[in-house]
Amino acid sequence: MMENESEVKEQSGRRMILAGDIGGTKTLLGLFEPQDGRPAPILARAFTTLDYPGLPEMISDFASDPTVRGSGVATACFGVAGPVLDDVAALTNVPWRVSARDVERAFDIRRAVLLNDLEAMAHAVPVLSRDELHPIQLGEPVPTGNMALIAAGTGLGQSLLHNVDGRFIPSPSEGGHADYAARTESEILVLRDLTQRYGRASVEHVLSGPGLVNLFRVTHKAPCLAVDDASDPDAPALITASALARRCRGCIDALHLFVDAYGAEAGNVAVRGVATAGVFIGGGIAPKILPALTDGRFVRAFVDKGPMRPLLSRMPVQVILNQDAGLLGAAVHAATL
């Protein structure tokens, strides 16, 4: 009897979840307790990704916290910015090779998995509360339909959530690296500049923090008082602030091009997945440019799909305000392991 009680105590002490959202610039690690529907956060920390040679070293730093040490982590899930093959990932914008098996062995975790970062974020979508979302288009949600997710930040990610017998099953995607499709004369100028600069133009070359800087270089024919150096890491924030305050015509034009392209690509993802249950805009950029996303420009580009306009006009579109949605989604998936 005492032996069984000991086993129960050991198992109950190893129910905790380790979750991670590994980005090109910032990584979030969190300790969660499983609960019905949505795991409860116990502790979360942000790390500068390139401050560490790899994920195990970062986890060791996180695990040194007294709250984490000895908590008994049973399962772990990490969203990574790159394709995942057999639970191994070479990150797209970071010189890391991440292996789930290495994490299991190093930290005595029963089960660890890797997901594409947007696939991980997509697991959070069904559990988000109303106050974590900002509607851009109300639409008419179809509960039996699919959902779609797109998120611009350091890069661009996408995921489709397929409705399978009432459960939303996210799929991985590297759609941000697909070809950029110019639709207007202004966008053709952008396309020409990008092909000269990079050899080809991907969607991520436009829809990302660096992408906004690429647009800035096209729209500025004269020096900009708001941004002295386009290579400054703060340039995307400076361009956005200047555009929203209407201080610089070139910055305004750059942000308009960004919003047009964001709406158009969100519409592309929506029609590919027939996302009648809703389209969600994640990532770090959208909440910071809400005034530009809600003035009608985004929706006009979103629905401008010829015969698909009526379908797209009925799709709800919402911005995710929870900046930890990727971390939460990793925890949601880890709870199912």
C-alpha positions as CSV (number, residue, x, y, z in Angstrom):
1,M,0.0,0.0,0.0
2,M,2.8,2.4,0.9
3,E,4.5,1.6,-2.4
4,N,1.3,2.4,-4.4
5,E,0.9,5.7,-2.5
6,S,4.5,6.5,-3.3
7,E,3.8,5.8,-7.0
8,V,0.7,8.0,-7.0
9,K,2.7,10.9,-5.4
10,E,5.4,10.5,-8.0
11,Q,2.9,10.5,-10.9
12,S,1.0,13.5,-9.5
13,G,4.3,15.3,-9.1
14,R,5.2,14.7,-12.8
15,R,2.1,16.2,-14.3
16,M,3.5,19.6,-15.1
17,I,4.0,20.9,-18.7
18,L,7.0,22.7,-20.2
19,A,6.1,24.8,-23.2
20,G,8.2,27.0,-25.5
21,D,7.7,29.5,-28.3
22,I,11.1,29.7,-30.1
23,G,11.4,32.7,-32.4
24,G,14.1,34.3,-34.4
25,T,14.5,37.1,-32.0
26,K,12.8,36.1,-28.7
27,T,11.9,32.8,-27.1
28,L,9.3,32.3,-24.4
29,L,9.5,29.3,-22.0
30,G,6.7,28.5,-19.6
31,L,5.7,26.1,-16.9
32,F,2.0,25.2,-17.0
33,E,-0.4,23.0,-14.9
34,P,-2.9,20.9,-16.9
35,Q,-6.5,21.9,-16.6
36,D,-9.6,21.1,-18.6
37,G,-9.4,23.1,-21.9
38,R,-6.7,25.5,-21.1
39,P,-3.5,24.9,-19.1
40,A,-2.9,27.3,-16.2
41,P,0.4,29.3,-16.4
42,I,2.7,29.0,-13.4
43,L,5.8,30.8,-14.6
44,A,6.9,32.3,-17.9
45,R,10.1,33.9,-19.0
46,A,11.3,35.7,-22.1
47,F,14.8,35.0,-23.5
48,T,16.9,36.6,-26.3
49,T,17.2,33.6,-28.5
50,L,20.8,34.2,-29.7
51,D,22.1,34.7,-26.2
52,Y,22.2,30.8,-26.0
53,P,24.0,28.3,-28.1
54,G,20.9,26.0,-28.1
55,L,17.6,25.1,-26.5
56,P,19.0,22.8,-23.8
57,E,21.1,25.6,-22.4
58,M,18.1,27.9,-22.3
59,I,16.0,25.3,-20.6
60,S,18.7,24.8,-18.0
61,D,18.6,28.5,-17.2
62,F,14.8,28.4,-17.0
63,A,14.9,25.3,-14.8
64,S,17.2,27.0,-12.3
65,D,14.3,29.0,-11.0
66,P,13.0,27.5,-7.7
67,T,9.5,27.3,-9.1
68,V,10.6,25.1,-12.0
69,R,13.2,23.1,-10.2
70,G,11.7,19.8,-8.9
71,S,8.3,20.6,-10.3
72,G,8.1,17.3,-12.1
73,V,7.6,18.1,-15.8
74,A,6.0,15.2,-17.6
75,T,5.5,16.5,-21.2
76,A,6.9,19.4,-23.2
77,C,6.1,21.0,-26.5
78,F,8.0,23.7,-28.4
79,G,6.9,25.8,-31.3
80,V,9.9,26.5,-33.6
81,A,10.3,29.0,-36.4
82,G,11.1,26.4,-39.1
83,P,10.0,23.1,-40.6
84,V,9.9,20.1,-38.3
85,L,10.9,16.6,-39.6
86,D,10.9,13.6,-37.2
87,D,10.9,15.9,-34.2
88,V,14.0,17.7,-35.3
89,A,14.2,21.2,-36.6
90,A,16.8,23.5,-38.1
91,L,15.5,27.0,-37.4
92,T,15.1,29.2,-40.4
93,N,16.6,32.4,-38.9
94,V,18.6,31.0,-36.0
95,P,21.7,28.7,-36.2
96,W,20.1,26.1,-34.0
97,R,19.3,22.5,-34.5
98,V,16.6,21.4,-32.0
99,S,15.9,17.8,-31.2
100,A,12.9,16.7,-29.1
101,R,14.8,13.5,-28.1
102,D,17.8,15.5,-26.9
103,V,15.4,17.5,-24.6
104,E,13.8,14.3,-23.3
105,R,17.2,12.8,-22.4
106,A,18.7,15.9,-20.9
107,F,15.8,16.8,-18.6
108,D,14.2,13.4,-18.0
109,I,10.9,14.3,-19.7
110,R,8.6,11.5,-20.6
111,R,7.5,13.0,-23.9
112,A,8.7,16.1,-25.8
113,V,7.5,17.2,-29.3
114,L,8.3,20.0,-31.7
115,L,5.8,21.8,-33.8
116,N,6.1,24.5,-36.4
117,D,5.6,27.8,-34.5
118,L,2.3,28.7,-36.2
119,E,1.0,25.1,-35.8
120,A,1.7,25.6,-32.1
121,M,-0.1,29.0,-32.0
122,A,-3.0,27.5,-33.8
123,H,-3.6,25.1,-30.9
124,A,-4.3,28.2,-28.8
125,V,-7.0,29.6,-31.1
126,P,-10.0,27.5,-29.9
127,V,-9.3,28.3,-26.2
128,L,-8.8,32.1,-26.5
129,S,-11.3,34.3,-24.7
130,R,-13.3,37.1,-26.3
131,D,-11.2,39.8,-24.6
132,E,-8.1,38.3,-26.2
133,L,-9.4,39.0,-29.7
134,H,-10.2,42.2,-31.6
135,P,-12.6,41.9,-34.5
136,I,-11.8,43.3,-37.9
137,Q,-14.7,41.8,-39.7
138,L,-17.7,40.3,-37.8
139,G,-18.8,37.9,-40.5
140,E,-21.1,34.9,-39.9
141,P,-19.1,32.1,-38.4
142,V,-19.9,28.5,-39.5
143,P,-19.2,26.2,-36.5
144,T,-18.6,23.2,-38.7
145,G,-16.1,25.1,-40.9
146,N,-12.4,25.4,-40.8
147,M,-10.2,28.2,-39.4
148,A,-7.1,29.9,-40.7
149,L,-4.2,31.6,-38.9
150,I,-1.6,34.1,-40.3
151,A,1.0,35.9,-38.2
152,A,3.6,38.5,-39.2
153,G,6.5,39.2,-36.8
154,T,10.2,38.6,-37.3
155,G,9.0,36.3,-40.2
156,L,5.6,35.3,-41.5
157,G,3.8,32.1,-40.5
158,Q,0.6,30.4,-41.5
159,S,-1.6,27.5,-40.4
160,L,-4.9,26.0,-41.3
161,L,-7.1,24.5,-38.6
162,H,-9.1,21.7,-40.1
163,N,-12.5,20.9,-38.5
164,V,-12.5,17.1,-38.0
165,D,-15.7,15.9,-36.2
166,G,-15.9,19.1,-34.2
167,R,-12.2,19.3,-33.3
168,F,-9.8,21.8,-34.9
169,I,-6.6,20.1,-36.0
170,P,-3.8,22.5,-37.0
171,S,-1.5,21.8,-39.9
172,P,2.1,23.0,-40.3
173,S,3.0,25.4,-43.1
174,E,6.0,27.3,-44.5
175,G,3.7,29.5,-46.6
176,G,5.6,32.6,-45.6
177,H,8.3,31.5,-48.0
178,A,5.9,31.2,-50.9
179,D,6.2,33.7,-53.8
180,Y,4.9,37.2,-53.3
181,A,2.1,38.0,-55.7
182,A,1.9,41.7,-56.7
183,R,-1.6,43.0,-57.5
184,T,-1.2,46.7,-58.2
185,E,1.3,49.0,-60.0
186,S,2.8,50.0,-56.6
187,E,3.2,46.4,-55.6
188,I,4.9,45.7,-59.0
189,L,7.5,48.3,-58.0
190,V,8.0,46.4,-54.7
191,L,8.3,43.1,-56.6
192,R,11.0,44.5,-58.9
193,D,13.0,45.9,-56.0
194,L,12.8,42.6,-54.1
195,T,13.9,40.5,-57.0
196,Q,16.8,42.8,-57.6
197,R,17.7,42.7,-53.9
198,Y,17.1,39.0,-53.1
199,G,16.9,37.2,-56.5
200,R,13.2,36.3,-55.8
201,A,10.4,37.8,-53.8
202,S,8.7,35.8,-51.0
203,V,5.7,36.9,-49.0
204,E,7.9,37.1,-45.9
205,H,10.0,39.7,-47.7
206,V,6.9,42.0,-47.4
207,L,5.0,40.7,-44.4
208,S,7.4,40.9,-41.5
209,G,9.4,43.4,-39.5
210,P,12.2,43.3,-42.1
211,G,9.5,43.3,-44.8
212,L,8.2,46.7,-43.6
213,V,11.7,48.0,-44.0
214,N,11.9,46.6,-47.5
215,L,8.7,48.6,-48.3
216,F,10.2,51.7,-46.7
217,R,13.1,51.5,-49.0
218,V,10.8,51.5,-52.0
219,T,8.5,54.4,-50.9
220,H,11.2,56.8,-49.8
221,K,12.7,58.8,-52.6
222,A,14.1,61.4,-50.2
223,P,15.7,61.1,-46.7
224,C,13.3,60.3,-43.9
225,L,13.4,62.4,-40.7
226,A,11.8,59.6,-38.7
227,V,14.3,56.9,-39.7
228,D,17.9,57.8,-40.1
229,D,19.1,54.2,-40.8
230,A,16.9,51.5,-42.4
231,S,19.3,48.9,-41.0
232,D,18.5,50.0,-37.4
233,P,16.8,47.1,-35.5
234,D,14.3,49.6,-34.3
235,A,13.5,50.7,-37.9
236,P,10.1,48.8,-38.2
237,A,8.8,50.4,-35.0
238,L,10.0,53.8,-36.0
239,I,8.4,53.5,-39.5
240,T,5.1,52.4,-37.9
241,A,5.1,55.2,-35.3
242,S,5.8,57.7,-38.0
243,A,3.1,56.4,-40.3
244,L,0.4,56.2,-37.5
245,A,1.2,59.7,-36.5
246,R,1.1,60.8,-40.2
247,R,4.5,62.5,-39.9
248,C,6.0,61.2,-43.2
249,R,4.3,60.5,-46.5
250,G,6.8,57.7,-47.4
251,C,6.2,55.9,-44.0
252,I,2.4,56.2,-44.5
253,D,2.8,54.7,-48.0
254,A,5.0,51.8,-46.7
255,L,2.4,51.0,-44.0
256,H,-0.4,51.1,-46.5
257,L,1.4,48.7,-48.8
258,F,2.0,46.4,-45.8
259,V,-1.7,46.4,-44.7
260,D,-2.8,45.8,-48.3
261,A,-0.5,42.9,-48.7
262,Y,-1.5,41.5,-45.2
263,G,-5.2,41.6,-46.1
264,A,-4.5,40.0,-49.5
265,E,-2.4,37.2,-48.1
266,A,-4.9,36.6,-45.3
267,G,-7.5,36.3,-47.9
268,N,-5.3,33.8,-49.8
269,V,-5.0,31.6,-46.7
270,A,-8.7,31.9,-46.0
271,V,-9.8,30.7,-49.5
272,R,-7.2,27.9,-49.5
273,G,-8.6,26.6,-46.2
274,V,-12.2,27.6,-46.8
275,A,-12.0,29.2,-43.3
276,T,-15.7,29.8,-42.7
277,A,-15.3,29.4,-38.9
278,G,-12.9,32.3,-38.7
279,V,-9.6,33.9,-39.8
280,F,-7.1,34.9,-37.0
281,I,-4.3,37.4,-37.3
282,G,-1.5,36.6,-34.8
283,G,2.1,37.8,-34.4
284,G,3.7,40.8,-32.8
285,I,2.9,43.3,-35.5
286,A,-0.9,43.3,-35.8
287,P,-1.7,44.6,-32.2
288,K,0.7,47.4,-32.8
289,I,-0.9,48.6,-36.0
290,L,-4.6,48.1,-35.1
291,P,-5.7,51.5,-36.3
292,A,-4.3,50.7,-39.7
293,L,-5.9,47.3,-39.8
294,T,-9.3,48.5,-38.8
295,D,-9.8,51.5,-41.2
296,G,-11.1,49.3,-44.0
297,R,-8.0,48.9,-46.1
298,F,-7.2,45.4,-44.7
299,V,-10.8,44.1,-45.3
300,R,-10.9,45.5,-48.8
301,A,-7.8,43.6,-49.8
302,F,-9.0,40.5,-47.9
303,V,-12.3,40.1,-49.8
304,D,-10.9,41.1,-53.2
305,K,-10.9,37.6,-54.6
306,G,-13.3,37.9,-57.6
307,P,-16.0,35.2,-57.3
308,M,-14.9,34.3,-53.8
309,R,-15.8,37.8,-52.5
310,P,-19.2,36.7,-51.1
311,L,-17.6,33.8,-49.2
312,L,-14.8,36.0,-47.8
313,S,-17.2,38.7,-46.8
314,R,-19.0,36.3,-44.4
315,M,-15.8,35.0,-42.7
316,P,-15.1,36.5,-39.3
317,V,-11.6,38.1,-39.0
318,Q,-10.0,38.8,-35.7
319,V,-6.6,40.0,-34.4
320,I,-5.1,37.9,-31.5
321,L,-4.2,40.3,-28.7
322,N,-2.6,37.7,-26.5
323,Q,1.1,38.1,-27.3
324,D,1.8,34.7,-25.6
325,A,-0.6,32.8,-27.8
326,G,2.3,30.7,-29.3
327,L,3.4,29.7,-25.8
328,L,-0.2,28.9,-24.8
329,G,-0.8,26.8,-27.9
330,A,2.4,24.7,-27.2
331,A,1.1,24.1,-23.7
332,V,-2.4,23.2,-25.0
333,H,-0.8,20.5,-27.3
334,A,1.5,19.3,-24.6
335,A,-1.5,18.6,-22.3
336,T,-2.8,16.1,-24.9
337,L,0.4,14.0,-25.0
